[in-house]
Amino acid sequence: LYVSACSLHTHAVNIAENNAAYELEINGKPTGEKISIADALKMDAWDVITLQQVSGLSGLRDTYFPWFEQVYNAVKAACPKAQIWFQYTWAYATNSDHKHFKFYDNNQQTMLARAAECRYMVVQNWGLPVIPTGDVIQRLRPILGEDRIHRDTFHLSYDYGRLAAAATWIKTLTGQN
């Protein structure tokens, strides 16, 4: 399911109202179809489902309550056999102009630390395993530089940034290098 910049709050509202607000992609290709979360969860016997907070709010603890639990409970009820994972997002580039960067005093380390605190909270409260994309991106910054990691100071670049994220998902979910 794809919807740009969607918070846990918006996901919870969309679930409660059964809104067909998501673009359905299959194997990374758009289908042109809009679908609800409930309909998507019924499409298959999913083995893995990932949840995350929108990156700009990922380090703000109050934005997880009660929304994360509502989304988690809906997913768990619809797909009780699926493993639910938490996607830990990355901090923005040090020079980011994203409107939510101000929540972290426009400081990458502050954003990273607060997002890590929220990741820990999710693990503690819901026992979810973590896809550590944010950790990998942070470790790559001194090697590749901000301009190669990001395409616009907050989205990952189409080459290095997305490759690093994809490799992290593959390694985490399958154990394969």
VEXPA-540081 format. One record per residue (C-alpha): residue in one letter; z negated, x, y. Coordinates in pm, whole numbers, plus 32768, in hexadecimal, padded with zeros to 4 digits. Example, Ala and Ser with C-alpha at 12.3 -4.5 7.8 and 13.67 -1.06 7.14 Angstrom:
2
A7CF484CE7E3E
S7D3685577F96
***
This chain:
177
L800080008000
Y8052807E8159
V7FD1801382A9
S7FAF810683C7
A7E5981628452
C7D9A80548397
S7C1F805D83A4
L7B317FEA8295
H7AD97EC38376
T7C477E568384
H7C6D7E82820B
A7B387DA881D5
V7BC27C9A82BC
N7D147CAB820F
I7C6B7C8080BE
A7B957B5D8135
E7CC17AAB81CF
N7DB87B1880BF
N7EA37B9E81CB
A7FF17C268159
A7FCF7D418254
Y803A7E67817C
E818E7EFA813B
L81BF7F277FC6
E8242807C7F60
I829380D47DF9
N829B82467DA6
G82A782957F19
K83CF81B47F61
P83AF80828044
T84077F387F9D
G84257E7280E0
E831C7D868059
K81D47D308106
I80B27CF0801D
S7F3C7CAF801B
I7E3C7D947F7B
A7DE77C827E7F
D7F547C617E16
A7F7A7DD97DFA
L7E447DF57D21
K7EDA7CF17C33
M80267DAC7C13
D7FB27EA17B0B
A7E8E7F177A38
W7E3680247B35
D7D7C81537AB2
V7D3381F57C05
I7D0481547D59
T7CAC82187E93
L7BEB81A87FC4
Q7BBD82528112
Q7B5E82148277
V7C6C8243837F
S7C5A83AE83ED
G7BE783708552
L7AB982AB84D6
S7A79837C839E
G794B84278436
L78A782F384CC
R77A3827283D8
D778581178475
T78F880D38436
Y78B980D582BE
F77C07FB582BF
P77E77EAE823D
W795E7EE68219
F79687FF78110
E78907F2D8025
Q79627DF48057
V7AA57EAF800B
Y7A077F687EE7
N797B7E277E4F
A7ACA7D727E6C
V7B847E917DC7
K7A7F7EB67CB5
A7A837D3F7C6B
A7BFF7D367C56
C7C247E797B90
P7ADD7EB87AD6
K7B727FC879F7
A7C0B80917B14
Q7B6981CE7B91
I7B2B81B17D05
W7B4382F57DCA
F7AEF83477F33
Q7BF784037FF9
Y7B4984F480E6
T7C2C851C8214
W7C5C864A82F2
A7BE5869A8450
Y7CE1869B856B
A7D7587D68602
T7C9C88828706
N7D8D88168819
S7DB886AF87A0
D7E0485A0889A
H7DB6848587A7
K7CF1836E8851
H7BDC837A8749
F7BA384F18769
K7ABA84A4888F
F79C4840E8793
Y798A85768722
D797B8610887E
N7AE086888846
N7A5487888756
Q7AED87CA8600
Q79AC88548569
T78E7872385DE
M79EC863B8547
L79EB86FF8402
A786E86FF83EA
R784E858A8431
A79638533833A
A78B286098235
E776D854A8276
C78268402823D
R78C5848B8101
Y776A84E28080
M76F1838380DB
V781082E58014
V77C283C07EE7
Q764F836E7EFD
N767981F77F31
W779C81AC7E4A
G77AA82D87D61
L791D830E7D9F
P79D1844F7D4B
V7A7E84F27E74
I7BDF856A7EB4
P7B88868F7F9D
T7CC186958074
G7BF786DE81AE
D7B5A88148111
V7CAA889E80A3
I7D4C886381F6
Q7C27890E82A4
R7C428A3E81C0
L7DB78A578209
R7D948A508385
P7D4F8BC683B2
I7E668C1C82BC
L7F7B8B378339
G7F0D8ADC849A
E7EE98986853A
D805C89608587
R80BD8984841B
I7FA9889A839D
H7FE58783849A
R812086E98526
D807386478652
T7F0A86CE864F
F7E8885BE8566
H7F8E855E845F
L7FDB86618356
S812787198376
Y823D86A78290
D824D87F781E1
Y810E88C581CC
G801087B88223
R809686AE8137
L80D887AD8024
A7F6D8820803A
A7EF286B88030
A7FD386617F08
A7F6987977E49
T7DFC873D7E89
W7E3385DE7DFD
I7EEA86647CCB
K7DE187697C80
T7CC186787CBB
L7D4A85507BFA
T7DF586077AD9
G7D59875F7ACB
Q7EB687F77AD7
N7F0F89137BC4
***
